[in-house]
Amino acid sequence: MRMKKKFLSLFGVLLLCSTMIMGEVSVHAYNINGADMFWTQQEKNTCTLASAVMLLRRKAALLNDADYKSITEASLKSKAWNNGGLKWDFEFSTKNYTYTVQHAAIDSYKAPDVKGEAKKNVVLSWLKSRPEGVCLYARKDYNGFHDSNHCVLLTDYTGGLFYAADPAKNASRVTIDKVRKVTIENAASIWYVSKVKKSNGAVVKTVSSSSSSKDAGSAIALSDAKMSLSTVYYTYNGQIRKPKVTFKMNNKTVSSAHYSLSYPNAKNVGKYCITAKGKGEYCGNKHAYFYILPKAVTISSLKKKKKSFTVSYKKVQGNVKYQIAYRIKNGSWEYAYSSTVKNLKSKKTYQVKVRAYNNGAYGSYGKVKSVKTK
């Protein structure tokens, strides 16, 4: 009898402790991998819209937003759709929350192409602290992808594998190799939930979830920090340029112990990229650009010819090329890349200016001069 009482007493203590612990854990009323979190696109070209529906439903589920089923293609379209495509930035409101979704480039047209393990790490940095996932977009003619554009919801990274939901199929959580077209390697950009506000205007903190894996845990994404350079534009002087890098998160400077920097050999005229790689409690990569610009180009002479002219100019340093801009007064500027400009109108006066450029960095035009063709 005494043993039974001790057992019951111990059971009561355990039950009390269990109750106390459960009171501190964020319990989600909805399963973010449940069937009603996934969505099959309703039209041929609405894969981005359908992926956004899944993204927002999962985010709403993590917040126990009972109104998550109000998020559909039809309801989202009026807020997020423009000229046949998903807006880069938009807001959508349920009864109790307003969700902000933003677009970001992974690489290609807004950042240098990233491949292999580095590409995987960049994508992982976006997934971390985002258990709802991100919309992953493959764009035609970027990253070796030459099929029509497509978007899926990248849900998580578990057990060394990426999982996703494809709105063009019977949407459900599957390994990414089973979705159409989109891969980690060919993905060019994402959409993600950047902020959530309650109906009273209060900003909701990042929601964690038991469904997020250890691989995509709570490390801070370096991509969420603001990256600044001490100097963005340099004038060529023949020396290697190396601007100072600063990161800030919530207006506080991030210690350089949390990231490493990879600098290019920036000596000649051009556009250069600095890559920062998170370490310690920070993960993923971020890029910033700076430019070495050539000096302005001075025209030394203009020689008129029949329906053409030849321009001579003082060359500048920096391994550059030259662009000649010309027009009839008050007309639109046209451009040539040879010192002799042909196929012009006879006996017309042309305004001419020249600038130097290389690898995405353009110098200033020199003074405009005029020449009249024969």
C-alpha positions as CSV (number, residue, x, y, z in Angstrom):
1,M,0.0,0.0,0.0
2,R,2.9,2.4,0.9
3,M,4.6,1.6,-2.5
4,K,1.3,2.4,-4.3
5,K,1.0,5.7,-2.5
6,K,4.7,6.6,-3.4
7,F,4.0,5.6,-7.0
8,L,0.9,7.8,-7.2
9,S,2.7,10.7,-5.6
10,L,5.6,10.4,-8.1
11,F,3.1,10.1,-11.0
12,G,1.4,13.3,-9.8
13,V,4.8,15.2,-9.7
14,L,5.6,14.0,-13.2
15,L,2.1,15.0,-14.5
16,L,2.6,18.5,-12.9
17,C,6.1,18.9,-14.5
18,S,4.7,17.7,-17.8
19,T,1.9,20.3,-17.6
20,M,4.3,23.0,-16.7
21,I,6.6,22.1,-19.6
22,M,3.7,22.0,-22.1
23,G,2.6,25.4,-20.9
24,E,6.0,26.8,-22.2
25,V,6.0,25.1,-25.6
26,S,4.4,26.6,-28.6
27,V,1.8,24.1,-29.6
28,H,0.5,24.3,-33.2
29,A,-3.1,23.4,-33.8
30,Y,-2.6,22.6,-37.4
31,N,-0.2,20.3,-39.2
32,I,1.9,22.3,-41.7
33,N,2.3,19.1,-43.7
34,G,-1.4,18.3,-43.7
35,A,-3.3,17.8,-47.0
36,D,-5.1,21.2,-46.7
37,M,-1.7,23.0,-46.6
38,F,-1.0,22.1,-50.2
39,W,-2.5,23.5,-53.3
40,T,-2.8,22.5,-57.0
41,Q,-2.6,25.4,-59.4
42,Q,-6.0,26.4,-60.9
43,E,-4.6,27.8,-64.1
44,K,-1.8,26.9,-66.5
45,N,0.5,29.8,-65.6
46,T,-0.3,30.3,-61.9
47,C,2.5,28.1,-60.4
48,T,3.9,31.1,-58.5
49,L,0.5,32.1,-57.1
50,A,-0.3,28.5,-56.0
51,S,3.1,28.2,-54.4
52,A,2.5,31.4,-52.5
53,V,-0.9,30.0,-51.3
54,M,1.0,27.0,-49.8
55,L,3.6,29.3,-48.3
56,L,1.1,31.5,-46.6
57,R,-1.1,28.6,-45.4
58,R,1.8,27.0,-43.7
59,K,2.9,30.2,-42.1
60,A,-0.7,30.8,-40.9
61,A,-0.8,27.3,-39.5
62,L,2.3,28.0,-37.5
63,L,0.6,31.0,-36.0
64,N,-2.6,29.0,-35.3
65,D,-4.4,31.3,-37.6
66,A,-7.8,29.7,-37.9
67,D,-8.5,31.7,-41.1
68,Y,-5.8,29.9,-43.1
69,K,-8.3,28.3,-45.4
70,S,-9.2,31.8,-46.7
71,I,-5.9,31.8,-48.5
72,T,-6.7,30.6,-52.0
73,E,-5.6,31.5,-55.5
74,A,-8.7,33.6,-55.9
75,S,-8.3,35.6,-52.7
76,L,-4.6,36.0,-53.2
77,K,-4.8,37.0,-56.8
78,S,-6.3,40.5,-56.2
79,K,-3.4,41.3,-53.9
80,A,-0.4,39.5,-55.4
81,W,-1.0,39.2,-59.1
82,N,0.0,41.7,-61.8
83,N,0.3,41.4,-65.6
84,G,0.3,37.6,-65.6
85,G,2.8,37.2,-62.8
86,L,3.3,37.2,-59.0
87,K,4.3,40.5,-57.7
88,W,7.8,40.7,-56.2
89,D,6.4,42.2,-52.9
90,F,2.9,42.1,-51.6
91,E,0.7,41.8,-48.5
92,F,-2.2,39.6,-47.7
93,S,-4.5,39.8,-44.7
94,T,-6.7,37.3,-42.9
95,K,-9.0,38.4,-40.0
96,N,-6.2,38.5,-37.5
97,Y,-2.9,38.8,-39.3
98,T,-1.3,40.6,-42.2
99,Y,1.5,38.7,-44.0
100,T,4.2,40.4,-46.0
101,V,5.8,38.4,-48.8
102,Q,9.0,39.6,-50.6
103,H,11.1,38.4,-53.5
104,A,14.9,37.9,-53.4
105,A,17.4,36.7,-56.0
106,I,19.5,33.7,-55.1
107,D,22.0,34.4,-57.9
108,S,22.2,35.1,-61.7
109,Y,20.5,38.3,-62.7
110,K,21.1,40.1,-59.3
111,A,24.1,38.2,-57.9
112,P,26.9,36.1,-59.3
113,D,26.0,32.6,-60.3
114,V,26.5,30.2,-57.4
115,K,26.9,26.5,-57.9
116,G,27.3,23.1,-56.2
117,E,27.8,23.1,-52.4
118,A,27.8,26.9,-52.2
119,K,24.4,27.0,-53.9
120,K,23.0,24.4,-51.5
121,N,24.3,26.5,-48.6
122,V,22.7,29.7,-49.9
123,V,19.3,27.9,-50.2
124,L,19.7,26.4,-46.7
125,S,20.3,29.9,-45.4
126,W,16.9,31.0,-46.6
127,L,15.2,27.9,-45.1
128,K,16.7,28.3,-41.7
129,S,14.2,29.9,-39.3
130,R,11.5,29.6,-42.0
131,P,9.7,26.3,-41.3
132,E,6.9,27.4,-43.6
133,G,9.4,27.1,-46.5
134,V,10.2,29.4,-49.4
135,C,8.8,29.6,-53.0
136,L,11.7,28.4,-55.3
137,Y,11.6,29.8,-58.8
138,A,13.5,28.5,-61.9
139,R,13.6,31.2,-64.6
140,K,14.1,30.4,-68.3
141,D,17.7,31.0,-69.6
142,Y,19.2,31.4,-66.1
143,N,21.6,28.9,-64.5
144,G,21.5,26.6,-67.5
145,F,17.7,26.2,-67.3
146,H,16.1,26.6,-70.8
147,D,12.6,25.2,-70.1
148,S,9.6,27.4,-69.3
149,N,9.5,29.2,-66.0
150,H,8.3,27.2,-63.0
151,C,7.8,27.6,-59.2
152,V,7.5,25.1,-56.3
153,L,7.3,25.5,-52.6
154,L,10.5,24.3,-50.9
155,T,9.3,23.1,-47.6
156,D,12.3,21.8,-45.6
157,Y,15.7,20.1,-45.5
158,T,15.5,16.8,-43.5
159,G,17.9,13.9,-43.3
160,G,20.2,15.4,-45.9
161,L,17.4,15.8,-48.5
162,F,15.4,18.8,-49.7
163,Y,11.6,18.5,-49.8
164,A,9.2,20.5,-51.9
165,A,5.6,20.7,-53.1
166,D,4.8,21.1,-56.8
167,P,1.5,22.9,-57.5
168,A,1.5,21.5,-61.1
169,K,1.1,18.0,-59.7
170,N,-1.1,16.7,-56.9
171,A,0.6,19.0,-54.4
172,S,2.1,17.2,-51.5
173,R,5.5,17.1,-49.7
174,V,8.0,15.0,-51.7
175,T,11.7,15.0,-52.3
176,I,12.7,17.7,-54.7
177,D,13.8,15.3,-57.4
178,K,10.1,14.4,-57.8
179,V,8.9,17.9,-58.7
180,R,8.8,19.3,-62.2
181,K,11.7,21.3,-63.7
182,V,12.9,23.1,-60.5
183,T,16.2,22.0,-58.8
184,I,18.4,23.6,-56.2
185,E,21.0,24.2,-58.9
186,N,18.8,25.9,-61.5
187,A,16.8,28.0,-59.0
188,A,17.2,31.8,-59.6
189,S,15.1,33.4,-57.0
190,I,12.6,32.9,-54.1
191,W,9.6,34.4,-52.4
192,Y,9.5,34.3,-48.6
193,V,7.4,35.6,-45.7
194,S,9.4,38.6,-44.4
195,K,7.0,39.9,-41.7
196,V,3.7,39.2,-40.0
197,K,1.6,41.7,-38.1
198,K,-1.4,41.2,-35.9
199,S,-4.6,43.1,-36.6
200,N,-3.6,45.5,-33.8
201,G,-0.3,46.3,-35.6
202,A,2.0,44.3,-33.4
203,V,4.8,42.6,-35.2
204,V,4.9,38.8,-34.7
205,K,8.2,37.3,-33.9
206,T,9.6,34.4,-36.0
207,V,7.6,31.2,-35.4
208,S,9.5,28.0,-34.6
209,S,8.1,24.6,-35.4
210,S,8.6,21.0,-34.3
211,S,8.4,20.2,-38.0
212,S,11.6,22.1,-38.8
213,S,14.6,19.7,-39.0
214,K,17.9,19.9,-37.2
215,D,19.4,20.6,-40.6
216,A,17.3,23.7,-41.1
217,G,17.3,24.8,-37.5
218,S,17.5,28.2,-35.8
219,A,20.8,29.6,-37.0
220,I,20.6,33.2,-38.2
221,A,20.7,33.7,-41.9
222,L,23.4,36.1,-42.9
223,S,21.2,37.1,-45.8
224,D,18.8,38.8,-43.3
225,A,21.5,41.2,-42.2
226,K,22.3,44.5,-43.9
227,M,25.6,44.4,-45.7
228,S,27.4,47.8,-46.3
229,L,30.6,48.8,-48.0
230,S,32.8,51.7,-46.9
231,T,33.2,52.7,-50.6
232,V,31.1,51.5,-53.6
233,Y,32.7,53.6,-56.4
234,Y,36.4,54.0,-56.9
235,T,38.3,55.8,-59.6
236,Y,41.0,53.6,-61.3
237,N,44.5,54.3,-60.0
238,G,46.3,51.0,-60.7
239,Q,46.1,49.7,-57.1
240,I,44.0,46.9,-55.7
241,R,40.8,48.2,-54.0
242,K,39.4,46.5,-50.9
243,P,36.4,48.3,-49.3
244,K,35.6,47.7,-45.6
245,V,32.5,45.5,-45.0
246,T,30.0,46.0,-42.2
247,F,27.0,43.9,-41.3
248,K,24.1,45.1,-39.2
249,M,21.2,43.1,-37.7
250,N,18.4,45.1,-36.1
251,N,20.6,48.2,-36.2
252,K,23.4,46.4,-34.2
253,T,26.8,45.7,-35.8
254,V,27.5,42.0,-36.3
255,S,30.9,41.0,-35.1
256,S,33.4,40.0,-37.9
257,A,33.8,36.7,-35.9
258,H,30.4,35.6,-37.4
259,Y,31.5,35.8,-41.0
260,S,34.4,35.4,-43.4
261,L,35.0,37.5,-46.5
262,S,36.2,36.6,-49.9
263,Y,37.6,39.5,-51.9
264,P,38.3,39.7,-55.6
265,N,41.6,40.8,-57.1
266,A,40.1,44.2,-57.9
267,K,42.7,46.3,-59.7
268,N,41.4,47.1,-63.2
269,V,38.2,48.9,-64.2
270,G,35.2,46.7,-63.6
271,K,32.3,45.6,-61.3
272,Y,33.5,43.4,-58.4
273,C,31.7,41.1,-55.9
274,I,32.6,40.5,-52.3
275,T,31.2,37.3,-50.9
276,A,30.5,36.9,-47.1
277,K,30.0,33.5,-45.6
278,G,28.4,33.1,-42.3
279,K,30.0,31.1,-39.5
280,G,29.2,30.2,-35.9
281,E,25.6,31.1,-35.2
282,Y,25.3,32.7,-38.7
283,C,24.8,30.7,-41.9
284,G,24.6,31.1,-45.6
285,N,26.2,33.7,-47.9
286,K,25.6,37.3,-48.9
287,H,27.1,39.4,-51.7
288,A,27.9,43.1,-52.2
289,Y,29.3,44.9,-55.2
290,F,31.7,47.7,-55.8
291,Y,33.0,49.4,-58.9
292,I,36.4,50.7,-60.2
293,L,35.5,53.4,-62.7
294,P,37.7,54.8,-65.5
295,K,38.5,58.5,-65.8
296,A,36.5,60.6,-68.2
297,V,37.6,60.5,-71.8
298,T,38.6,63.7,-73.7
299,I,38.1,63.9,-77.5
300,S,41.2,65.1,-79.2
301,S,39.9,65.5,-82.7
302,L,36.9,64.8,-85.0
303,K,37.5,64.2,-88.7
304,K,34.5,64.6,-91.0
305,K,34.0,62.2,-93.9
306,K,31.2,61.4,-96.4
307,K,28.2,60.3,-94.3
308,S,30.6,59.4,-91.5
309,F,33.2,60.7,-89.1
310,T,36.3,59.5,-87.2
311,V,36.9,60.3,-83.6
312,S,40.2,60.4,-81.8
313,Y,40.5,60.5,-78.1
314,K,43.0,60.4,-75.2
315,K,43.1,56.9,-73.9
316,V,42.7,56.2,-70.2
317,Q,44.1,53.4,-68.1
318,G,42.4,50.4,-66.6
319,N,42.2,47.8,-69.4
320,V,39.1,49.5,-70.9
321,K,37.0,49.6,-74.0
322,Y,35.4,52.7,-75.4
323,Q,31.8,53.7,-76.2
324,I,31.1,56.6,-78.7
325,A,27.7,58.3,-78.3
326,Y,26.5,60.5,-81.1
327,R,23.3,62.3,-82.2
328,I,21.9,65.1,-84.3
329,K,21.3,68.0,-82.0
330,N,18.2,67.4,-79.8
331,G,17.9,63.8,-81.2
332,S,18.3,60.6,-79.3
333,W,21.8,59.3,-78.5
334,E,23.0,56.4,-80.6
335,Y,26.1,54.3,-79.8
336,A,29.1,52.9,-81.6
337,Y,32.2,51.0,-80.5
338,S,34.5,51.8,-83.4
339,S,36.3,55.1,-83.8
340,T,34.8,55.5,-87.3
341,V,31.0,56.0,-87.3
342,K,29.3,55.2,-90.6
343,N,25.9,55.3,-92.3
344,L,25.1,58.8,-91.1
345,K,23.2,61.6,-92.9
346,S,25.0,63.8,-95.3
347,K,25.9,67.4,-94.3
348,K,24.5,67.1,-90.8
349,T,26.0,68.3,-87.6
350,Y,26.5,65.5,-85.0
351,Q,27.2,65.9,-81.3
352,V,29.8,63.4,-80.1
353,K,31.0,62.2,-76.7
354,V,33.1,59.2,-75.5
355,R,33.4,57.2,-72.3
356,A,35.4,54.2,-71.2
357,Y,34.0,51.0,-69.7
358,N,34.8,47.4,-68.8
359,N,33.0,44.5,-67.1
360,G,29.9,46.4,-66.1
361,A,31.7,49.6,-64.9
362,Y,31.2,52.8,-67.0
363,G,33.1,56.0,-66.6
364,S,31.7,59.5,-67.2
365,Y,31.4,61.0,-70.7
366,G,33.9,63.7,-71.5
367,K,32.9,67.0,-73.0
368,V,30.6,67.0,-76.0
369,K,32.1,68.1,-79.3
370,S,30.5,68.6,-82.8
371,V,31.3,67.5,-86.3
372,K,29.5,68.1,-89.7
373,T,29.5,65.2,-92.1
374,K,30.3,65.6,-95.8
